């Protein structure tokens, strides 16, 4: 059902994204990036592709770390253990391959990674998966959803293991997703000659928001599944924009309430609260610049040029602010998908972000 608010796992429940799913299934490069704004449907596209590929998959949902300032190796080990446990029911022989890795224990269908002195290295885990896949004539797909969250990892760098696997493990295929191309580039350091992944080709699959026409078709088809007349798309699209996540949440409410205004009100209220919480998470570790970040978002709620942001900040603080500091503030907000560049203007990435930061 299109209006199910949970991530989709079958194509019949997912609207439109056929080209993106097929691009992932083609496995044209050892590593693919799925990029798109928050709530663009990246997780659904990945999960549907994994389901249709049929290969054993190791799916790590790094969104669980969004509210954390930093994460330790034990957090990664726990998440990786959960992900490695998932395919064991369908592929029980995989357990024997994992038992050969120092620092991994397998009990029944449960995999645990040691995170202390005898910890299992990510490269060792990937090599064991590759050896098993070679013997079985299989491929193993490793998916890191919202992979940029792993940049918070302290004391351990996953990039060397990813680069080693890219170059040497021919039976391992990676899918990494991220909510902003800039943030993913920062994490992967693809343009940095010192980065282990420098110079590697990564297939990019980008999920765009729905156009007004696609939003209308999505709402019409979703309502048809429930036997409900579709709402006026002008009112819905004008308020929510083309975000598949917000449109799905609205549809979920609308088919229950049969009231466009009330469904929109509840969707906006929920969305604004969630966006503000995501912004609070972004501010963690940036407390020294918190007032400036809040001021920039307020000024850019209706779009603003770099010069307008600089003048506005200087007027608020009553002093000159370095150009580089203004650029840094804006770059971080763009990289984290709160703002986007539209020509010379900085604008909210979707209408509900604008609403969340519009001065009250």
N, C-alpha and C positions, 0 to 999 in steps of 0.2 A: 504494500500500500504506500502510495507516494507521501501521504501525510503522517506516516509513522515517524516520530521525532528521533528515534534511535538510528545509529548508523546502519545502512542497508548492507545486506550480504548476498542478495540475489538481484539479477538485472531487472527482473520484472517489477521490482519495488523501487527502482532507481530511474528517475526521469532523465532522458536525453544523453547522458555521458558516454554514448557508444564509442565515439572516436577515441576518447581518453582511455577507456578500458582496453580497447584493442591495441593502443600504443603500448600499454604496460605489458599486455600478454605477448606482444611481438618480441620482447626481450632483445631489442636491437643493440643494447650496450650492457656491459656488466652492471651498470648502476644507472637508475632512473630517478629523477627528481620530480615530485608532484607538487606544484606550486599553486597557491591561490590564497585569497584573503580568508580570514576566519569564517567558518560556517559556509564555505564554498562547496563542501561535499567531498573533500579529499579522502577522509577515512572511508567513506562509502565506496568511492571509486577503487581504492586499494583493496578493500575487503571483497568486493565483487570480483575483481581481477584475480585475487588469490583463490577464491572459490572455483572460478572457471578454469584456472590453470591446472588445478588438481595436484600440484606438486606439494610436498611437505613445506610448510611455511612457518617461520619464526617471526611472530608479529609482536613488536615491542611498542606499546602505546606510551610515549614519553610525555603525553599531556598531563599525566599524574604529577609531574614535577613543575608545572606552570607556576604554582604559588610558592616555590622554594627559591631562596636566595642562592643556595648552592646545594649540590648533592655529592654524596660520597660513593666510593666504589661499591659499598655494601648495598646501596640503593639500586645501582645498576645490576648487581649480581642477583638481587631478588627479582627485579623485573625480567631479567634474562632467563632466570630459572623458570618463572611462570610461562614465558614464551616458548621455551624449549619443551615444557611439559605438554603443551597443547597438541602437537602432532603425534604423540606416542601411541594414542589409541588406534589410529589408522596405520601407523608405521612402527610397530613394536620393535623391529630389529634396530631401529635408531637408538634405542636405549643402550644396547651393547656398545655401539660406537661412542656414545657419550661417557660410558663408564671407563673408557681407556684414557680419559683426560684427567690429569692430576687436578684435584680440587673440585671435582664434580662427583656427586653421589646421586644415584637413581634408586628410588624405592617405589616399586609398582609403576604408576604413571606420573610420579612426582620427581622432578629434577631440582636439585639444589646446588648452588655454586658457593664454594668457600670464599670468604672475602677477607680473611686474615692473612697470615704469612704464607699459607699454602694456597693462596687464591688462584683460581683458574683464569688464565689470560684469554682475552677475546680472540686473539689469533689462533690459540690452541683449540678453542671451541669451533671456530670456523674450519680449521684444518680437519678436525674429526668429522664434521658434517660433509666436507668435500670428499673425504675418503669413502664414507658410507655411500654418498651419492654415486661415486664412480663405480663401486661394486654393484650397486643396484640399478645402474642405468637411469638414474634420476637426476633432477635438479632440485636444489633447495633455495627457496626464496626467503630472504631476510628483509623484513619491512620495519623501518624505524619511523613511526608516525610522530610528526612534530619533532624531527630530529634535532633542531637547533636547541632544544631544551638540554641536550647532552653537553652543550658548551658550559653548563654550570658544574660539570663534573670536576672535582678537585683531586689532584694526586694521580690522575689516570687520563690518558689521552687515547680516544678511540680511533683517531684518524690513521695512525700507522697500521693498525690491524685492517682497517677498511682498504687502505692502499695495497697492502700485501695481498689481500683476497682479490682485489680487482686485477692485479697483475698475475697471480699464480694459481688461484683456485677457480678452475674453469667450470665447476658445477655449482657455483654460488652466484646468485643474482640478487642485487640489492634494489629495494625501493625505499627512497627517503622522501618524506613530505615536510613541507614548511609553509608557514603562513605569510612569508614575505621573502622575495628573492634576495633582497639585500641582507637580511638576517642569515639566510642559509649560506650565502656567499661568505659572510663573515665567519660562520662556523666552519665551513669546509675549506676556506682560504684557497679557493681554486685559482686565484690570480697571484698568489704569493709563492715565489720560487722556493721558499723555505718549507712550504706545506707538503706533507706526504702525498696529497692528491693533486698537486700542481701538474697541469698539462693533461690530466685525464679527461676523456670525453664522457660527459654525462648526458643522457637523453632527458630533455625537459618536456614535461607535460603540464600545461598551464590550464587551470580551471577559471574561466571567466564568470562574472555574475550573469544572470539571465537578462536578456533584452526584455523590453516591455511585451513584445509579441510572445516570447517564450514563457514569460511569467504568466501571461493570460492562458496559454495552452496548458501549462503545468497546473494552474488552478482549476481549469475546466476539466481536465482529465482526472485530477485528484478528486474533485467533487463528484464526478461521474461514478467513481468507485464506491461512493457512499450513497448514491442516489439523491444528491443534493444539488440544487441549482447553483451555478458559480456566482461569485460576487462581482461587483463592478471593478474591473481591473484598474481603472484610473485612480480610484480611492486607495486601493491596496498598494499599487506600485508607487504612487506619489508619496506614500508614507514610509514604506519599507524598502523601496528600491528593488534591485534584482538579486539580493542575497538568497540563495536556495535555503539556507538554514532558517532565516526569518520567515520566508514564505511558507516553509513546511510547518513551522510552529503556528503561524496564523491559520493555515489550513486545518491543522489538528484541532484548534479551538473552534474554528468556524463551523465545521461539520457537526460539532456538538451543540453549539449555541444557536446556530442559524441566525446570527446577528453580526453584521459586518462591523459596526461601530464598536461593539463590546469586544469582539475578537481582536480588532486593531488596538483598542485601548490596553487590553491585557498583554498583547504581544509587545507593544511599545514599552509598557511598564517593566516587563520581564527583561527585554533587551537592554534598556537603559541601565537597569541594575547590574546586569551581567557585564556590560561594557565598562561601567565604573569600577567594578571589582577587578576586571582585567587590567585597568589602568593603575589601580592600587598595587597589583602585583608587579607591574612594570616599574613603579616608583621605588620598590624595595631595593636598597643599595644605592639609590639616587636621591637620598633625603636632602643632601646639600642643595640640589637644584630643583627640589619639589615645587616650590612656588613659581619658578620660571616655567616648568613644564605645564603646570596648570594654567598659567597665564597664556602660554602659546596656544594651548588647545582652545581656550576661550576666544582668543583673537582669530584663530583659523576656523572657528565653527561655521563661518559663512565664507570661507576662503580668504587668504591673505597672502600678499607678496612678502618676500624676504625683508624688504625695506620697511614694510608696515609692521612686521613682527619686531624688528630691531627698534623702531621708533616707539612702539607700544611698550616694550620692556623698559626702555630708557625712561619713558615718561612715568611709569609705575615706580621705578627705583630711584629716579632723580639723579642718575649718573650715567656716564658712558659705559657701554658694554662692548667688549671686544667682538669684532666681526666673526672670528673663529668660534667663539662661544655660541653665537646665534646659529651659525651653520651646524654646529655639533648638536644642539637641541633639536633642530628640524630634521637632521639626518637620522637621529635615533628614533624620532616619532614616525618617520617614514619607514625605517627598517622594521619597526614593530607593528606596522600596518594601521596605526592610528590616523596617519595622514598619508596623502599621495600627491605626487607632483602632477599638475595640469598646466602645462606651459610654464609661465612664470609664477603661478599661484600654488600655494599649499592648501589642500582641501581635505576634509574628512573623507575617509575611504568608503564610507557608506552613510546614508541619511540618518541612521539611528546613532552613529557616532557623533554627528553634528548635533543631534537633539540632546545627547548625554552631556555635551560640554557648552551648550548655549547658555549664556548668563541667565540666571533665574531672576 
